[in-house]
């Protein structure tokens, strides 16, 4: 239910990328941020901007053949280093299509960034799986499990630790900004091209509400 991890970057978006994604077969068809989306138009051979979200996000959405082509779901990808993993230079990725996990991780990152003064890279954290009570549309309650990030210590200790890391890496700070700029250039939200997935496991994962780790 928990793992000791560290983030690679200070920018939360570089560590945790999320957005709305719809596939048509194995091809990524539409990607959005909740306000605007880039949708692939096959006949025109190009992406066009459309409003986000739309009817494709409805869990009961079906295409004209009664299938789920074009159905949209939230999609999140968290990249971390696991403390104690016997792999040097390896990065582990948590992929999820759960709105609760996406909200849990995003809110954790925002709080940690605010409390640490913006320094997140290398801070020892715990990736946790905690039970929460959620209210269903019919008014009943259900127990769900949500992924989040925690710092084991007081807010004062988190700030102190972040300051210690920032001071220790003062000469490296400029290099970190350069690295993050390079990563942003190659990690822009999907939409620049129509990606086709050949890995059936990724497609299966997209159709479930679970979250799973993979090593990259």
Secondary structure, 3 states (H helix, E strand, C coil): CEEEEEECCCCHHHHEEEEEEEEECCEEEEEECCCEEEEEECCCCEEEEEECCCHHHCCCCCCCCCCCCCCEEEEEEEEEEECCCCCCCCCEEEEECCHHHHHHHHHHHHHHHHHHCCCCECCCEEEEEEEEEEECCCCCEEEEEEEEEECCCCHHHHHHHHHHHHHHCHHHHHHHHHHHHHHHHHCCCCCCCCCECCCHHHHHHHCCCCEEEEEC
